[in-house]
Amino acid sequence: MRGILTVLVVGLLVSPVLADTYYVRGDLNGWGLANPMTDNLDGSYSATIDVSGQTLGNTFQFKAANGDWSVTAPPNNAQLRYINGAITFYFYPNFADDGWMPPTAWGPNRMGWNATTGWDLMGSPNGWSAPLAALTNTGGDLFQTEIVIPTAGHSEFKFRATGDWDINIGNTFAFNDYNIGVDSASDNETWRFELDLPHGRWRTTLVPEPASLLLALLALALRRR
């Protein structure tokens, strides 16, 4: 009897843990389970969906989720327009803090997709009246721009598809989400904005003035001597 029990225990210990299945769920499939995502074996999942049969130009909402909705991203829905072709969606469950936003504290998952539009930076420095800058695709659908914020203090921003407020990204990568906040310490600071679309993340970085950068490099050189 002892031998039988031992075999059963060992069998339980070596049984594989079944991984969860994630799906792209949204208006494009009735929020159902028609589009499972493939495990890329690197911590990411993806699914490429042909949306050319939908009404071209109409908006649709979506997110990544498992079967019982206990795991989702982004927290609220994302929104895109149907295109004449396919869109690849990406999901990153349980990501690590990497200096990008949104952080783990806002929900331990990120969702991204390949670019179907260009992107503008909109914000409060000009009263949201026009794009502050057009973002440049620097490769791999990583978009970037730099702007000068004229006045010290708190400013707010959003990423918006070129000329299209119906497609925008805020704090948690969701549609019509909270604005992205930047706090500048002095007038005329230069800030870099990055939108890493496939990885479902963004970040803002203060760009040091040339004189400040030179002093920092000099201090580093002196420490190495």
VEXDREN-2710 file (C-alpha; in Angstrom, 1 decimal):
% VEXDREN-2710
k/r/px/py/pz
1/MET/0.0/0.0/0.0
2/ARG/2.9/2.3/0.8
3/GLY/4.4/1.8/-2.6
4/ILE/1.1/2.6/-4.4
5/LEU/0.8/5.8/-2.4
6/THR/4.3/6.8/-3.3
7/VAL/3.6/6.4/-7.0
8/LEU/0.5/8.5/-6.8
9/VAL/2.3/11.3/-5.0
10/VAL/5.2/11.3/-7.5
11/GLY/2.6/11.4/-10.3
12/LEU/1.0/14.5/-8.8
13/LEU/4.4/16.2/-8.4
14/VAL/5.5/15.7/-12.0
15/SER/2.1/16.5/-13.6
16/PRO/2.5/19.5/-15.8
17/VAL/0.8/22.8/-14.9
18/LEU/-1.6/23.6/-17.6
19/ALA/-1.1/27.2/-19.0
20/ASP/-4.0/29.5/-19.3
21/THR/-5.3/30.2/-22.8
22/TYR/-5.6/33.9/-23.8
23/TYR/-7.8/35.4/-26.5
24/VAL/-8.4/38.6/-28.4
25/ARG/-12.0/39.4/-27.4
26/GLY/-14.0/42.3/-28.7
27/ASP/-16.5/43.7/-31.1
28/LEU/-14.8/41.9/-34.0
29/ASN/-15.8/38.4/-32.6
30/GLY/-18.7/39.1/-30.3
31/TRP/-16.3/39.2/-27.3
32/GLY/-16.1/35.4/-27.5
33/LEU/-13.3/32.8/-27.8
34/ALA/-12.9/32.7/-31.6
35/ASN/-9.4/34.1/-31.6
36/PRO/-7.0/32.3/-29.2
37/MET/-3.5/33.7/-28.9
38/THR/-0.3/31.7/-29.6
39/ASP/2.2/31.2/-26.8
40/ASN/5.5/32.6/-28.2
41/LEU/7.5/30.9/-25.4
42/ASP/9.1/34.2/-24.5
43/GLY/6.5/35.5/-22.0
44/SER/4.3/36.9/-24.8
45/TYR/1.3/35.8/-26.7
46/SER/0.0/36.9/-30.1
47/ALA/-2.8/36.5/-32.6
48/THR/-3.1/37.8/-36.2
49/ILE/-6.7/38.5/-37.2
50/ASP/-7.9/39.3/-40.7
51/VAL/-10.5/42.1/-40.3
52/SER/-10.9/42.9/-44.0
53/GLY/-14.5/41.4/-43.9
54/GLN/-15.6/44.1/-41.4
55/THR/-16.9/47.5/-42.4
56/LEU/-13.8/49.5/-43.4
57/GLY/-13.2/52.5/-41.1
58/ASN/-15.7/51.6/-38.4
59/THR/-14.3/51.6/-34.8
60/PHE/-14.2/48.4/-32.7
61/GLN/-13.3/47.8/-29.1
62/PHE/-11.2/44.9/-27.8
63/LYS/-8.9/43.6/-25.1
64/ALA/-6.9/40.5/-24.3
65/ALA/-8.5/38.1/-21.8
66/ASN/-8.6/34.5/-20.7
67/GLY/-11.8/32.4/-20.8
68/ASP/-13.4/33.5/-17.5
69/TRP/-12.3/37.2/-17.7
70/SER/-10.1/36.9/-14.6
71/VAL/-7.0/38.1/-16.6
72/THR/-7.5/41.1/-18.9
73/ALA/-5.6/43.9/-20.5
74/PRO/-5.9/46.8/-20.8
75/PRO/-8.1/47.5/-17.7
76/ASN/-10.6/49.3/-19.9
77/ASN/-11.1/48.5/-23.6
78/ALA/-8.8/49.6/-26.4
79/GLN/-10.2/50.9/-29.7
80/LEU/-9.1/50.8/-33.3
81/ARG/-10.6/51.1/-36.8
82/TYR/-11.1/48.2/-39.1
83/ILE/-8.6/48.1/-42.0
84/ASN/-8.5/46.2/-45.2
85/GLY/-6.1/43.6/-44.0
86/ALA/-4.9/41.9/-40.8
87/ILE/-3.9/43.2/-37.4
88/THR/-1.5/41.4/-35.0
89/PHE/-2.3/41.7/-31.3
90/TYR/0.2/41.0/-28.5
91/PHE/-0.4/40.1/-24.8
92/TYR/2.2/40.2/-22.0
93/PRO/0.9/38.6/-18.8
94/ASN/2.7/39.2/-15.5
95/PHE/5.3/41.6/-17.0
96/ALA/8.2/42.9/-14.8
97/ASP/8.7/46.6/-14.0
98/ASP/11.0/47.9/-16.7
99/GLY/10.8/51.7/-16.4
100/TRP/7.9/51.9/-18.9
101/MET/4.3/52.6/-18.2
102/PRO/1.8/51.3/-17.2
103/PRO/3.6/49.8/-14.2
104/THR/2.8/46.5/-12.5
105/ALA/0.9/48.4/-9.8
106/TRP/-1.7/49.4/-12.3
107/GLY/-2.4/45.8/-13.4
108/PRO/0.1/43.0/-14.1
109/ASN/-0.6/42.7/-17.9
110/ARG/0.0/44.7/-21.1
111/MET/-1.6/44.5/-24.5
112/GLY/-0.3/46.0/-27.7
113/TRP/-0.8/45.7/-31.5
114/ASN/1.0/46.6/-34.7
115/ALA/0.6/50.1/-36.1
116/THR/-2.4/50.7/-38.4
117/THR/-2.1/54.5/-38.3
118/GLY/0.4/57.3/-37.5
119/TRP/0.3/59.0/-34.2
120/ASP/0.1/62.5/-32.8
121/LEU/1.0/63.9/-29.4
122/MET/-1.8/66.0/-28.0
123/GLY/-1.8/67.9/-24.7
124/SER/-2.5/70.8/-22.4
125/PRO/0.4/73.1/-23.3
126/ASN/-1.6/74.4/-26.3
127/GLY/-5.0/73.6/-24.9
128/TRP/-5.4/70.4/-26.9
129/SER/-6.1/72.6/-29.9
130/ALA/-3.7/70.9/-32.4
131/PRO/-1.0/68.2/-32.4
132/LEU/2.1/69.3/-30.4
133/ALA/4.1/67.0/-32.6
134/ALA/3.8/64.0/-35.0
135/LEU/5.5/60.9/-33.7
136/THR/8.2/59.2/-35.8
137/ASN/8.2/55.5/-36.3
138/THR/11.8/54.7/-35.4
139/GLY/11.4/51.0/-36.3
140/GLY/9.4/48.1/-35.0
141/ASP/6.4/50.4/-34.4
142/LEU/8.3/52.3/-31.7
143/PHE/7.1/55.9/-32.1
144/GLN/9.0/58.8/-30.7
145/THR/9.0/62.6/-30.5
146/GLU/10.5/65.4/-28.4
147/ILE/8.8/68.7/-27.4
148/VAL/9.6/71.7/-25.4
149/ILE/7.2/72.3/-22.5
150/PRO/7.2/76.1/-22.2
151/THR/6.0/76.5/-18.6
152/ALA/7.1/74.7/-15.4
153/GLY/4.5/72.7/-13.6
154/HIS/2.0/69.9/-14.4
155/SER/1.0/69.2/-18.0
156/GLU/-1.2/66.4/-19.5
157/PHE/-0.9/64.5/-22.7
158/LYS/-2.4/61.7/-24.8
159/PHE/-1.3/59.8/-27.9
160/ARG/-3.8/60.2/-30.7
161/ALA/-4.0/58.5/-34.1
162/THR/-3.2/61.0/-36.8
163/GLY/-6.1/63.4/-36.9
164/ASP/-8.5/60.9/-35.2
165/TRP/-9.6/61.4/-31.6
166/ASP/-11.6/58.2/-31.8
167/ILE/-8.3/56.3/-31.6
168/ASN/-6.3/57.4/-28.6
169/ILE/-4.1/56.0/-25.8
170/GLY/-3.9/57.2/-22.3
171/ASN/-2.3/56.1/-19.0
172/THR/-3.1/52.4/-19.1
173/PHE/-3.1/52.0/-22.9
174/ALA/-6.9/52.1/-23.0
175/PHE/-9.2/54.2/-25.1
176/ASN/-10.3/57.5/-23.5
177/ASP/-8.2/56.7/-20.5
178/TYR/-6.8/59.1/-18.0
179/ASN/-4.3/61.6/-19.4
180/ILE/-0.5/61.1/-19.2
181/GLY/1.0/63.5/-16.7
182/VAL/4.4/65.3/-16.8
183/ASP/5.8/67.5/-14.1
184/SER/8.5/69.9/-15.4
185/ALA/10.7/71.7/-12.8
186/SER/11.5/74.7/-15.0
187/ASP/10.4/76.6/-18.1
188/ASN/11.4/75.3/-21.5
189/GLU/12.3/71.8/-20.6
190/THR/12.7/69.3/-23.4
191/TRP/10.8/66.0/-23.0
192/ARG/10.9/62.8/-25.0
193/PHE/7.7/60.8/-25.5
194/GLU/7.9/57.2/-26.6
195/LEU/5.0/54.9/-27.7
196/ASP/6.0/51.2/-28.0
197/LEU/2.8/50.0/-29.7
198/PRO/3.5/46.3/-30.0
199/HIS/4.6/46.0/-26.4
200/GLY/1.6/48.0/-25.0
201/ARG/3.8/50.5/-23.2
202/TRP/4.9/54.2/-23.2
203/ARG/7.3/56.5/-21.3
204/THR/8.3/60.1/-20.9
205/THR/11.9/61.2/-20.3
206/LEU/13.4/64.6/-19.5
207/VAL/16.1/65.4/-22.1
208/PRO/19.1/67.0/-20.4
209/GLU/20.3/70.3/-21.7
210/PRO/23.7/70.1/-23.6
211/ALA/25.5/72.0/-20.8
212/SER/24.0/69.7/-18.2
213/LEU/25.0/66.6/-20.2
214/LEU/28.5/67.9/-20.6
215/LEU/28.9/68.4/-16.9
216/ALA/27.5/64.9/-16.2
217/LEU/30.0/63.4/-18.6
218/LEU/32.9/65.4/-17.0
219/ALA/31.9/64.2/-13.6
220/LEU/31.8/60.6/-14.8
221/ALA/35.2/61.0/-16.3
222/LEU/36.7/62.4/-13.1
223/ARG/35.2/59.6/-11.0
224/ARG/37.0/57.1/-13.3
225/ARG/40.4/58.6/-12.9
END
